[in-house]
Amino acid sequence: MTVLEAGATAGNLYGSPGGEIDTLPNLELRWGLGGDSELVWLPPNFQYQSANVGPGGAAVTTRGFGPTSAGIKHSFGYTEHWQWTGEALATLPSGDSAFGSRGLGGAVNAIVSYGNGPLGVSLMVGVTSQTEPSAAGGRRFQSFNPDLVVTWQTSTRLQFYAEVYGQSHSGYRQGWGTDADGGLQYLLSPDFEVDLEEGVRIQGDLGGFSNYTGAGLGLLF
């Protein structure tokens, strides 16, 4: 089994009134393995930023590719309502100087999920060690990363979701960053879903946006 997810986002750049931040294709590929495991690959995203420098000044634009990540996810156990999962990811020294990763990074995540009828709740807690892009100094920092997702399936085809997530360090010597998003997912067929999403910054500077709108799709092979 292979799952492909992709999408695009368009948003407002935090700290720059009228600034723009766009990303695509936001790819994620997952391959099912034996023993309740799967491989995960996150190819580089293309990002475009445009910041206003002041009245009468020309906008400053930056564009480039982020890093590549890959890893493995494993289900350690499940019951009728609960599931326990672990995930390990490595971020390669890759991407360009503006948005890439200067050095090797890593993440370890623990995930517990609960489902009861149309309601689903998932909590992930993880730790990461990563490096900034070279243009930002390329310095290493560590972070604690919680993520809470709630889903509500209103029919066999339609599901709504809401998410709150954060990082204890959103950059070198930067403090907490917290964002939220929510949206809907709709099954066009058993193997093809589309989704719409709206995200917003709560505090800090995680992701670089103040808000964004996104659209995507998922394919099952």
C-alpha positions in Angstrom: 0.0 0.0 0.0 1.2 3.5 -0.9 -0.3 6.8 0.2 0.5 10.1 -1.5 -0.5 13.5 0.0 0.1 16.8 -1.7 -1.2 20.4 -1.6 -0.4 24.1 -1.7 -0.8 26.9 0.8 -1.0 30.7 0.4 -0.7 33.0 3.4 0.4 36.2 5.0 3.9 36.6 6.2 4.2 37.2 9.9 5.9 40.5 10.9 5.5 42.0 7.4 2.1 43.7 6.8 1.1 42.8 3.3 3.8 40.2 3.0 3.2 36.9 1.4 4.3 33.3 2.0 3.4 30.4 -0.3 4.5 26.7 -0.3 4.0 23.7 -2.5 3.7 20.8 -3.3 3.8 19.7 0.4 4.4 16.1 -0.6 4.3 13.2 1.8 4.7 9.6 0.6 4.1 6.5 2.8 4.8 2.9 1.9 3.2 0.1 4.0 5.6 -2.6 5.3 5.0 -5.8 7.2 4.8 -5.8 11.0 2.5 -2.7 11.3 5.2 -0.4 10.0 5.6 2.1 7.1 8.3 4.1 5.5 7.8 7.9 5.3 9.4 10.3 2.8 9.0 14.1 2.8 10.5 15.6 -0.4 11.6 19.2 -0.4 9.0 22.0 -0.6 9.3 25.1 -2.7 8.7 28.2 -0.7 8.1 31.8 -1.8 8.2 34.8 0.5 7.6 38.5 -0.3 8.2 41.1 2.4 7.3 44.8 2.3 10.2 47.0 3.4 8.2 50.2 3.8 6.1 52.7 2.0 7.4 53.4 -1.4 10.0 50.6 -1.3 10.1 47.6 -3.5 9.1 44.2 -2.0 11.9 41.9 -1.1 11.3 38.4 -2.4 13.0 35.1 -1.4 12.4 31.7 -3.0 13.9 28.3 -2.7 13.6 24.7 -1.5 13.4 23.2 1.9 15.1 20.0 3.2 14.3 16.4 2.6 13.2 14.1 5.5 12.7 10.4 5.7 11.9 7.9 8.4 9.8 5.0 9.7 6.6 4.7 11.6 5.5 1.7 13.7 2.3 0.7 15.5 3.1 -0.8 18.9 -0.4 -1.9 19.8 -4.1 -1.2 19.5 -7.5 -2.0 21.0 -11.0 -1.3 19.9 -10.6 2.4 20.7 -6.9 3.1 21.3 -3.7 2.9 19.2 0.0 3.6 20.2 2.5 4.5 17.5 6.1 5.6 17.3 7.9 7.5 14.6 11.6 8.4 13.9 12.5 10.9 11.2 15.9 12.1 9.8 16.3 15.4 8.0 19.2 15.4 5.6 21.6 18.3 5.1 19.7 19.5 2.0 17.7 22.4 0.5 19.1 25.8 -0.3 20.6 28.4 1.9 17.4 30.3 2.6 15.0 27.4 3.5 17.1 24.2 3.8 18.9 22.4 6.6 22.6 23.1 7.0 23.2 19.9 9.0 21.6 16.5 9.8 18.5 16.7 11.9 16.3 14.2 13.7 12.9 13.7 15.3 11.4 11.1 17.6 7.6 11.1 18.1 5.2 9.2 20.3 1.5 9.2 19.2 -1.6 7.9 21.1 -4.9 7.9 19.2 -8.5 7.4 20.5 -11.5 6.7 18.3 -15.1 6.2 19.3 -17.8 6.3 16.6 -17.4 9.6 14.6 -15.0 11.1 17.2 -11.2 10.8 16.9 -8.5 12.3 19.1 -4.8 12.1 18.5 -2.0 13.4 20.7 1.7 13.5 19.6 4.7 14.5 21.7 8.1 14.6 20.1 11.6 15.9 20.4 13.7 17.3 17.6 17.3 18.4 16.9 17.6 20.5 13.8 19.7 23.2 12.2 18.7 26.5 10.7 19.2 27.4 7.1 22.7 28.6 6.3 21.4 32.1 5.5 20.0 32.3 9.1 23.3 31.1 10.6 23.0 27.3 10.3 23.0 26.9 14.1 21.6 23.8 15.9 18.7 23.9 18.3 16.5 21.3 20.1 12.8 21.4 20.7 9.9 19.7 22.4 6.9 19.5 20.1 3.3 18.7 21.2 0.5 18.2 18.6 -3.3 17.7 19.3 -5.8 16.7 16.6 -9.5 16.2 16.9 -11.6 14.8 14.1 -15.4 14.5 13.6 -16.7 12.3 10.8 -20.2 13.4 9.8 -20.7 10.9 7.1 -18.8 8.1 5.3 -17.4 10.7 2.9 -16.9 13.9 5.0 -14.7 14.6 8.0 -13.9 17.8 9.9 -10.7 18.3 11.9 -9.0 20.8 14.2 -5.4 20.9 15.3 -3.2 22.8 17.7 0.6 22.3 17.6 3.7 24.0 18.9 7.5 23.9 19.4 9.3 24.9 22.6 11.9 26.5 20.3 10.9 27.7 16.8 14.5 28.6 16.0 17.9 29.2 17.6 17.4 31.2 20.8 13.7 31.6 19.9 11.0 30.6 22.4 7.7 28.9 22.0 5.8 29.0 18.7 2.2 27.8 18.5 -0.2 27.5 15.5 -3.6 26.1 14.9 -5.4 24.9 11.8 -8.7 23.2 10.9 -10.6 22.2 7.8 -12.4 19.4 6.1 -11.6 16.2 4.1 -13.9 14.7 1.5 -13.7 11.3 -0.1 -14.4 11.5 -3.8 -13.8 7.7 -4.0 -12.4 5.1 -1.6 -8.9 5.9 -2.9 -9.1 9.7 -3.5 -9.7 12.5 -1.0 -9.5 16.3 -1.2 -9.2 18.7 1.6 -9.4 22.4 2.5 -7.6 24.0 5.4 -7.2 27.3 7.2 -4.3 27.9 9.6 -3.4 30.7 12.0 -0.5 31.8 14.2 -1.3 31.8 17.9 2.0 33.0 19.3 5.7 33.1 18.4 7.1 32.6 14.9 6.5 29.0 13.9 6.2 28.5 10.2 6.7 32.2 9.4 3.0 33.0 8.7 0.3 34.9 10.4 -2.4 32.9 8.6 -2.8 30.8 5.5 -5.3 28.9 3.3 -4.5 25.5 1.9 -5.9 22.9 -0.4 -4.7 19.3 -1.0 -5.4 15.8 -2.0 -4.6 12.3 -0.9 -4.3 9.1 -3.1 -4.2 5.5 -2.0 -2.4 3.0 -4.4 
